[in-house]
Amino acid sequence: MVARARAGLWLAFILWGTIAPVFSVSSTSSAPVVIVPIEGTVDEGMAHLVKRSVDRANAIHAAAIVLDVNSPGGLVASVFEIEDALRSAQVPVIAYVSERAYSAASLITLSAQRIIVAPGASIGAAEPIPNTPKEVSALTAEFESTAERNHHNPTIAAGMVDRNVVIPGLKARGTILTLDTAQALRYHIAIAIEPTLNAALADVKLQNNPRETEQYTLGERIARFATDPTVSGILLSIGTLGIIVELWTLHGVAGAIGIAALALFFGAHYYAGFSNIWVIVLALGGLLLIVWELHVVPGHGLPGMLGVIALVLAVVFAFGFPYFFVGMETFGFSILATLVLFLVIMRFLPENAWMRRLALAHVQGPDYVSSRSFSDLQGQTGIAASYLRPSGIGLFGDRRVDGGGSSHRRGGRK
């Protein structure tokens, strides 16, 4: 019996040594807690921030990494990078959901060993877009393995992605699972409910540790700011308006401003991971076709039309397929704003230089007469010999006058 008891104690000691790092945090109050904000759209800028934060936490032997989560989700590619970075953490990872953790943000949350939620918070709604069987299967497996690795219920995690998963008493077939605060606690996704981040840190005995809140770099902030739908709409409006004003003036300044705004729009979306190099190529091709229409073959129409179509497609695709409808809404807003602004400033623009290149600008004089003058008929009364819509024949005595420019007398042409 004694031998068995000793063997049992040794086994318990070994098991505790294996799993203790997962469920415990450093008891050294001097070790800092690295707080990482998971706020807004999950994109490449956020992935950069998490990678840097994990590397720093490993280097300084932090007490824990705390994810402060409030996000509607974002890009699948970026969340995979974040998940891989968190997996490489050599310190415990804790997630605090202050309001919501949807879609990609729910996978980030499940990457933590401990999850604490605020009252009224929710987590889930992670069906991929597009929701093809291949995408659903791959993402479901990712959610299950991540949850299982961090000691969360994998079936609950799968229900957040796959409509076909059935969880008795919680989720019926054909629905996507989103847990509220009470459900997250009841089904062992969350370990506690705390109203603030400070209270959450106290719950895991980290309230006395110094805190280091990670910040975005300037480049990351610019990318995340410029990819906000409202800011994107403003940039698109400035870019489109600049090109239209350039068509109207050909002074170069408006065109330069418009191209700079479009460059910031596409560059930010590319840096943030929403679009790829082919979207940039499509946008450049559209701009080149528009410039070709303006300066090389003005009046032909086809190059300009193709350029506009290419530019519109590039704008919509720049938001990424998961945000296709957001891109359409933003583009529609920018077009409406552009038209309103253009109508306002058109009164202050000089004569349309582009149209002047297409229209005959000569003035009638000794060297050029566009049509015969009928000034001698001014003040006389005639009779309409045909419908005058928009041109026709009028009779002034024995003189027939064609509104198109010719004049005849009966019996012959004068």
NORSUL-V839096 format. One record per residue. RES is the residue in one small letter. SS is DSSP state (H for helix, E for strand, C for the rest). NEAR is the number of other ideal C-beta (glycine too) atoms within 8 Angstrom. D_FIRST is the distance of its C-alpha to the first C-alpha in Angstrom with 2 decimals. Layout:
[[RES	SS	NEAR	D_FIRST] [RES	SS	NEAR	D_FIRST]]
This chain:
[[m	C	4	0.00] [v	H	5	3.78] [a	H	6	5.40] [r	H	7	5.07] [a	H	8	6.11] [r	H	8	8.61] [a	H	8	9.77] [g	H	8	10.39] [l	H	8	12.26] [w	H	8	14.21] [l	H	8	15.17] [a	H	8	16.34] [f	H	8	18.21] [i	H	8	19.88] [l	H	8	20.93] [w	H	8	22.29] [g	H	7	24.17] [t	H	6	25.68] [i	H	8	26.91] [a	H	8	27.49] [p	H	6	30.95] [v	H	9	32.00] [f	H	8	31.29] [s	C	6	32.03] [v	C	11	35.23] [s	C	11	36.14] [s	C	5	35.73] [t	C	6	38.64] [s	C	6	41.59] [s	C	5	44.09] [a	C	11	43.15] [p	C	10	45.73] [v	E	15	45.27] [v	E	14	47.48] [i	E	11	49.06] [v	E	12	50.64] [p	E	8	53.15] [i	E	14	52.88] [e	E	7	56.12] [g	E	5	58.92] [t	E	11	59.16] [v	E	16	56.53] [d	C	15	58.67] [e	H	12	58.86] [g	H	15	59.61] [m	H	16	56.33] [a	H	15	54.50] [h	H	10	56.08] [l	H	13	54.96] [v	H	14	51.30] [k	H	11	51.21] [r	H	9	52.68] [s	H	12	50.32] [v	H	13	47.18] [d	H	8	48.51] [r	H	12	49.27] [a	H	13	45.89] [n	H	12	44.17] [a	H	6	46.60] [i	H	9	46.21] [h	C	7	42.42] [a	C	15	43.01] [a	C	12	40.48] [a	E	14	41.11] [i	E	16	43.81] [v	E	15	45.02] [l	E	13	47.17] [d	E	12	49.71] [v	E	14	50.55] [n	E	10	53.70] [s	E	16	55.16] [p	E	8	56.71] [g	E	12	55.58] [g	E	14	57.58] [l	C	14	57.58] [v	H	9	54.85] [a	H	7	55.46] [s	H	15	55.06] [v	H	15	51.86] [f	H	9	50.30] [e	H	12	51.24] [i	H	15	49.70] [e	H	13	46.47] [d	H	8	46.26] [a	H	12	46.95] [l	H	14	44.23] [r	H	8	41.75] [s	C	8	42.56] [a	C	12	41.77] [q	C	5	39.26] [v	C	13	38.83] [p	C	14	37.71] [v	E	13	40.44] [i	E	16	41.12] [a	E	15	43.85] [y	E	15	45.84] [v	E	17	48.16] [s	E	9	50.98] [e	E	7	53.12] [r	E	11	52.59] [a	E	16	50.85] [y	E	14	52.63] [s	C	11	52.86] [a	H	14	52.14] [a	H	17	50.97] [s	H	16	48.19] [l	H	13	46.80] [i	H	19	47.01] [t	H	14	45.09] [l	H	14	42.34] [s	C	13	42.06] [a	C	13	40.53] [q	C	9	36.81] [r	E	11	37.67] [i	E	16	40.65] [i	E	16	42.28] [v	E	15	45.38] [a	C	14	48.25] [p	C	7	49.54] [g	C	7	51.86] [a	C	14	50.60] [s	E	13	50.06] [i	E	16	48.57] [g	E	13	49.26] [a	C	11	52.52] [a	C	15	51.98] [e	C	12	53.99] [p	C	11	55.69] [i	C	6	59.46] [p	C	6	60.65] [n	C	7	58.10] [t	C	6	58.50] [p	H	5	55.70] [k	H	6	55.01] [e	H	10	54.78] [v	H	14	52.65] [s	H	8	50.20] [a	H	8	49.85] [l	H	12	49.45] [t	H	12	47.00] [a	H	8	44.72] [e	H	11	45.10] [f	H	17	44.16] [e	H	12	41.11] [s	H	9	39.75] [t	H	13	40.50] [a	H	13	38.80] [e	H	9	35.68] [r	H	7	35.50] [n	C	11	35.65] [h	C	7	33.28] [h	C	12	36.11] [n	C	9	36.73] [p	H	11	38.60] [t	H	9	40.25] [i	H	15	41.79] [a	H	14	43.01] [a	H	12	44.54] [g	H	14	46.34] [m	C	15	48.15] [v	C	14	49.84] [d	C	9	50.17] [r	C	9	52.18] [n	C	6	50.63] [v	C	13	47.09] [v	C	7	46.32] [i	E	10	43.81] [p	C	4	43.80] [g	C	3	44.91] [l	C	9	45.81] [k	E	8	47.98] [a	C	5	50.32] [r	C	7	51.62] [g	C	5	54.62] [t	C	7	53.65] [i	C	11	52.25] [l	C	13	49.37] [t	E	10	49.90] [l	E	12	47.34] [d	E	9	48.53] [t	H	14	46.58] [a	H	6	44.77] [q	H	10	43.91] [a	H	15	42.61] [l	H	13	40.18] [r	H	6	39.29] [y	C	10	38.55] [h	C	8	36.49] [i	C	13	39.13] [a	C	12	39.68] [i	C	8	37.17] [a	E	9	39.79] [i	E	9	43.44] [e	C	12	45.38] [p	C	5	49.18] [t	C	7	49.73] [l	H	10	48.41] [n	H	7	47.90] [a	H	9	45.70] [a	H	14	43.75] [l	H	12	43.15] [a	H	10	42.02] [d	H	10	39.53] [v	C	11	37.79] [k	C	7	38.30] [l	C	12	41.17] [q	C	7	44.03] [n	C	4	44.54] [n	C	13	44.62] [p	C	6	48.08] [r	E	7	49.34] [e	E	10	51.31] [t	E	6	53.00] [e	C	11	54.16] [q	C	4	57.81] [y	C	8	59.76] [t	C	7	62.17] [l	H	6	65.88] [g	H	8	65.94] [e	H	12	62.97] [r	H	10	64.60] [i	H	9	67.92] [a	H	14	66.37] [r	H	15	64.42] [f	H	9	67.47] [a	H	15	69.89] [t	C	13	67.75] [d	C	8	67.62] [p	H	8	69.65] [t	H	6	72.15] [v	H	10	72.75] [s	H	15	72.94] [g	H	13	75.62] [i	H	10	77.60] [l	H	13	77.43] [l	H	16	78.57] [s	H	13	81.41] [i	H	11	82.55] [g	H	13	82.35] [t	H	12	84.21] [l	H	13	86.76] [g	H	15	87.38] [i	H	13	88.15] [i	H	10	90.44] [v	H	14	92.31] [e	H	14	92.66] [l	H	10	94.27] [w	H	11	96.63] [t	H	11	97.60] [l	C	9	96.67] [h	C	7	96.46] [g	C	7	93.08] [v	H	6	91.42] [a	H	13	90.04] [g	H	11	88.83] [a	H	9	86.99] [i	H	10	85.26] [g	H	16	84.33] [i	H	12	82.93] [a	H	8	80.94] [a	H	13	79.39] [l	H	13	78.51] [a	H	8	77.10] [l	H	10	74.81] [f	H	15	73.77] [f	H	14	72.93] [g	H	9	71.50] [a	H	13	69.10] [h	H	16	67.89] [y	H	14	67.45] [y	H	10	65.54] [a	C	13	63.30] [g	C	12	62.42] [f	C	12	64.25] [s	C	11	66.85] [n	C	6	67.37] [i	H	6	70.16] [w	H	6	71.92] [v	H	14	72.49] [i	H	12	74.09] [v	H	8	76.25] [l	H	13	77.33] [a	H	15	78.30] [l	H	8	80.26] [g	H	10	82.01] [g	H	17	83.03] [l	H	12	84.41] [l	H	9	86.33] [l	H	13	87.90] [i	H	14	88.98] [v	H	10	90.50] [w	H	12	92.21] [e	H	14	93.72] [l	H	12	94.96] [h	H	6	96.43] [v	C	8	97.07] [v	C	7	98.03] [p	C	10	98.67] [g	C	6	99.63] [h	C	8	98.01] [g	C	7	95.10] [l	H	6	92.70] [p	H	13	90.94] [g	H	13	90.52] [m	H	8	89.20] [l	H	10	86.66] [g	H	17	85.65] [v	H	10	85.06] [i	H	9	82.96] [a	H	13	80.84] [l	H	13	80.37] [v	H	10	79.34] [l	H	10	76.76] [a	H	14	75.38] [v	H	12	75.06] [v	H	11	73.13] [f	H	12	70.86] [a	C	15	70.18] [f	C	13	67.92] [g	C	13	65.62] [f	H	7	65.12] [p	H	9	62.50] [y	H	9	65.16] [f	H	10	68.16] [f	H	6	69.32] [v	H	9	68.85] [g	H	14	71.08] [m	H	9	73.67] [e	H	9	73.71] [t	H	13	74.02] [f	H	13	76.78] [g	H	8	78.66] [f	H	10	78.48] [s	H	14	79.75] [i	H	9	82.67] [l	H	8	83.71] [a	H	11	83.53] [t	H	13	85.45] [l	H	8	88.25] [v	H	8	88.65] [l	H	10	88.76] [f	H	11	91.15] [l	H	7	93.55] [v	H	7	93.53] [i	H	9	94.27] [m	H	8	96.57] [r	H	5	99.46] [f	H	4	99.16] [l	C	9	98.92] [p	C	4	101.93] [e	C	4	103.47] [n	C	9	101.14] [a	H	11	101.50] [w	H	11	99.68] [m	H	7	101.95] [r	H	9	104.98] [r	H	8	104.26] [l	H	7	104.41] [a	C	6	107.48] [l	C	3	111.12] [a	C	5	111.98] [h	C	5	115.74] [v	C	5	118.26] [q	C	6	121.46] [g	E	5	124.50] [p	C	2	127.36] [d	C	3	125.02] [y	E	7	122.78] [v	C	6	123.49] [s	C	4	120.76] [s	C	5	123.21] [r	C	7	126.79] [s	C	6	127.61] [f	C	8	128.96] [s	H	5	129.86] [d	H	5	133.43] [l	H	9	132.16] [q	C	6	130.62] [g	C	3	131.96] [q	C	6	133.47] [t	C	3	132.67] [g	C	9	131.84] [i	E	5	130.87] [a	E	10	127.55] [a	C	8	128.42] [s	C	6	124.80] [y	C	5	121.39] [l	C	9	120.37] [r	C	5	116.61] [p	C	4	115.96] [s	C	7	119.17] [g	C	11	122.42] [i	E	10	126.23] [g	E	12	128.43] [l	E	12	132.29] [f	E	9	134.33] [g	C	4	137.88] [d	C	5	138.45] [r	E	9	135.48] [r	E	11	132.16] [v	E	13	129.23] [d	E	11	125.87] [g	C	10	122.94] [g	C	5	121.38] [g	C	6	124.00] [s	C	7	127.17] [s	E	10	130.53] [h	E	11	133.21] [r	E	10	136.70] [r	C	6	138.06] [g	C	3	139.63] [g	E	6	137.56] [r	E	5	134.84] [k	C	5	135.59]]
